């Protein structure tokens, strides 16, 4: 296992990190299975575990907490908040009211008195950066979090948050957690240059592109992955974006074969090769999945392999741009890109 410094924090983290989204109902994973995966990950040298309150409505945090009991100090523990936790309108978002309350809920579920990294799961357009950063700064000073970061923020929001922290004399985000894989390279255009400029650590999620780069999805085979059962539109190859992904996968498989690599090694080696990336978050559902991904821990791709990948999916290109979670609101809501009709005087 390799280790890198998490941004400018001085904390050393493994280049593969264990994502716990599949712990619990989402991945149909039991506590024993989750504990076995945590055990295997730590034995392999992984020291960063990432979860979120939203994963299976808190069940993932509970499972992680039980799995790391009695070895908390050896783990860089990260969680997130912001996504809806029930139907109550204020049980979501990035307001001071909710973050203060929900962090205590996360600490209780995890069975710890602090987390090392607390992340805002998505940018909240209803809450000012000053409000959110002020709350996070106070929580850090209270000792409940060591650092805080953002997740899936558009580049301009990362910049805005850095400016707000300086303007209002608050602590700043020290990490960003973006969606990044061979098939989704859009962050290379704007996000990664910004994280490098500000010295942010980068924890890349979905490096296997929701299973497309796992080796299980190939032309002519029935797509029967766990993810495809509850997100069928992401795997319907009659949709042009999915057809483009399948075509790319077939070409990438040839590159992997010629290099003597598995598709997983190719995919994870690509993500961790970028100088802006600190760690790739792997999200196994089974112990077998974990072992196949741990095999990529020391993978370093040669320059000719990286060049071949660039020839298949060009730098900065998302093959499925509609699947992005950092799209500016005005591109999704027509009302936000229409000037209001002027009021006519009586």
N, C-alpha and C positions, 0 to 999 in steps of 0.2 A: 504494500500500500504506500502511496505517495502522500505527502502532506504539503499544504500551502498556508500562507498567512491570510486570514480572513480580513480582506481590506486593509485598513490601517489600525486594526484592533490589537495586533500582536498575538492573537489567538491562533493556534495551529489546528487546522482541520483536515480531515482526509479528503482526497480528491473524489472519492465516491462517498455519498452520504445516504443514510437510510431514511427514505420517505415513508411515513406510516399511514398514508391515505387509505390503503387497503385493509388496515386493521379494523375489524369489526364488521358491521352490516354491509358496507360497500363492497368489500372483498370476500365476504362470507368467511372471515378468518376468526378462529377461536382464540382464547387467551393462550392456550398451550402452544398453538401455532405461532402466534405473535411473539411469545417469549423465546421460542426456538429460533426464530429469525433474528431477534435482537442478540441472542447468545452467539449465533454464527457470525453476525455482522461485526460484533465487538472482537471476537476471536480473530477475524480476518484483518482487523486494524481500523475499521470504521469507528470514528469517535463523534460524529455529528448525527443526531437523530432529529428529524423534522416532522411535526404534526400540525394540527389545527383544531380549534374548537368545533368547527363545522363538520369535520370528518365523522360521519355516522353519528351526528348530534352529540359529540363529546365522547363517544365510546372509544375512539382511537386514542385520545388522551388518557383515558382510564387504563387502557391496555398497555400503553407505553409506560405509564407510571408504575404499574405492577411489574412489568418486565425489567425495569431499571432499578427497582428497590435494592438498597444496600450497595449500589455502585454509582450513585448520582454524581459524585465528584469526578468520575473518569469520563463523563459524557458532556459534550456541548449540546445542550438541549434547546430546541427551537420550537415555538408554536406561533399561531397566528390568530387574529380576530378581525372582524368586520362583516363577515357574511351573516345572513339571517339565522338566528337561533330561536326559531318559533315564530308565531304569528304576530306577536306584539311589535308594533312599528318601531319602537325604540330599542329593541333587542337586536341591533345590527348597527353597522356604520362605524365611524371613527370619531364620534363625539367623546368628550371627556366623560360624560355620564356613563356611556356604555363601556368604554375601555377600562375604566377603573373597576366597574362591576365585573366585567367578563374576565379580566385578568385574575381576579380572586377565584372565579369559577374554574378557570383553567388550572390554577395552582392547586385547588382542591382535588380536581380530577387526576392531576398528575402526581399528587402526593408529595409535592416539593414546596419549598418556601421562596424559590425564585426560578426564573428561566434565564438562560444565557442570551437568547435572541428572541425578541417579541416583534412580530411582523404584521404590518397592515396588509390584509389579504388582497384587497383591491382598493384603488383610489375611490374615495367617497366625494362626489361632487357637491354634496350637501353640507360638508363640513370644511371649514377653512384650515389651511396648513398650520396656522398659528394655534388654533384650538387643539388639533391633534398632537402637534409637536410639544406643546406646553404640557399636556397630560402625560405624554410619554417621558418627557424630561423629569416630571415630578415622580413618576413611578420608578424611574432609574435612580433618582436621589433617595427614594424610600428603600432601595435595595431589592425591589421585587423583580427587576429586570436588569441585566448587565448592559445590554445593547439593544437597539431597535433598528428595524429595517422595513423596506417596502416589498411588495410582491406584485408583479405584473403591472407596474406603473408605466404609462407612456413616457417617452424620453422628456417631453416638455414638463411633465409633472415632477419628474425626478429633479430637474433643474429648478423648478419653482420651489420645491420643498427645501432644497439646499439654500436658496436665496432667503426663504422665510426664516430658516433657522438662524442665519447670520443676521438678518434684519432685526429679529426679535430676541437675539441673544439666548437662543435655545440650543439644546443638543440636536444632532442631526442624524438622519438615517445613515447607517454604515454599511448596509447591504441592500441588494435588490435581488429578487427571485423571479426571473423571467422564464417564459416558455421558449425552449431552444432545442433544436435537433437538426439533423441533415435536411429534413423535409420542411422545416420552419426556420428559416434563416433571417427573417426580417429584422430581428433585433441587431444584426450586424451593421445595419444602416444608421441607426440613431441611438438605440439604447446602450449598446456596448461602448461606443465612443464616449458617451456621457459618463458611464460608470468608471471608465478608465480615467477620465478627466478629474473626477471627484474622489478617486481612490476607493470606490465601493467594492466590497466583496460581492461576487456573483454566484448564486446557487441556482443552477439551471434545472428546471423541472420538465418532465416528460421528454427526456433525451432519447427515449425509444419511440417517440411519436405515437403514444397510446397503443403500442404494440406493433405498429407497422414495421418497425425495424428490429423486431425480436427474432425474426427468422421463421415465425409461425405463419406469416401471411405471405403467400406466393401466388403467382398466376396459376389458375386452374385448380386451386384448392378451395374448399369451402372455408369461409372466414367464420370461425367459431370461437373467437377469444372471449374472455369475460367482458371486456369493454364493449365488444360489438353487440352484446345482448341488451344493454341498456342505452347504447348510443348508436343504433343501427344506421342512422344517416351519415355517420362518420366513416362507414365502411361499405356503403353502397357504390359499387364501381360503375354504375350507370351515371353517377354524378361526375361531371368533368374534373373537379378537384381531386376526387378519389381515384379517378382513372389516371391522373397525372402522378399521384403517389404510387400507384401500382407499377406504372411504367418505370418510375425512378427506382423502386425497390428491386425490380428485376435487373436493372443495370448495376445497382449497388451490390447485389448478390455476386455478380461476376467479379467485381473489384475485390470483394472480400475473399472469394475463392482463390483468386490469383495471388493475394497477399498472405494466404494461409490463415485467415481470420474468420471467426464467426461473425454473423451480422451484428450481434450484440457488441462484440469487441470493436467492430468498425464504428458503430454508432456512438458508443461511449468514448472511444478514443478520439473521435472527431470533436465532441463537445469539450472534453478536457484539454484538447490541443490549443484552444483559443486562449491567448494570453490574458484576456479579461475575465475568464471563467475561473472561479475558485474550486467549485465542486459540482459534480453532476448528481442530482437526486434520483436514486433508483427507488422504485415503488413496488417491490415484489408482492405477490399474493400468496405464494407458496415457498417453502424452503428450497424446492427445486429451482424455482425462478431466481431466488437469491443467489444460489451457487453458480448458476449460469452467468449472472451479472458480475459476481465477484471475480470471475475469470478474466474480466477486463481491467482489473485493478492496476496492473502494471503495463497496460497496452500503450505503446507510443507509436503513432502512425508515421510512416516515412513520408517524405515530401511528395514523392510521386503518387502515393495513395491519396493524399490530401488534394493534389492537383486533379486526380481522376474524379474525386467527389465534386470538386468545383465545376468540372465539365458536365456533370449530370444535373446538379442543382446549383445554379449560379449563386455567388455570395450575395447576401441581402435579399434573397427571394423567399417568399412564403408560398408553398404550393397550394395551401388551403387558407387564404387570407381571411375567409369568413369565420374561421375557427379561432381567431385571435381574441384575447380578452382585454386588450389595451387600446381598443379602437376609440377615438374621441367621440363623445356622446352625440355631437352634431352629425356624425356620419350614420348614426343609427336612428335618430329621431328627426324626421323632416321639419318639425316645428322649430327646431333649434337652428335651422339654416334658412329660415324664412324671416325676412324683415316684417315686423308688425305693421298693419295698415295704419296710416296716420289718422289721428283723430280730427274730424272736420269740425270747425267752429260753427256754432249755431248762428 
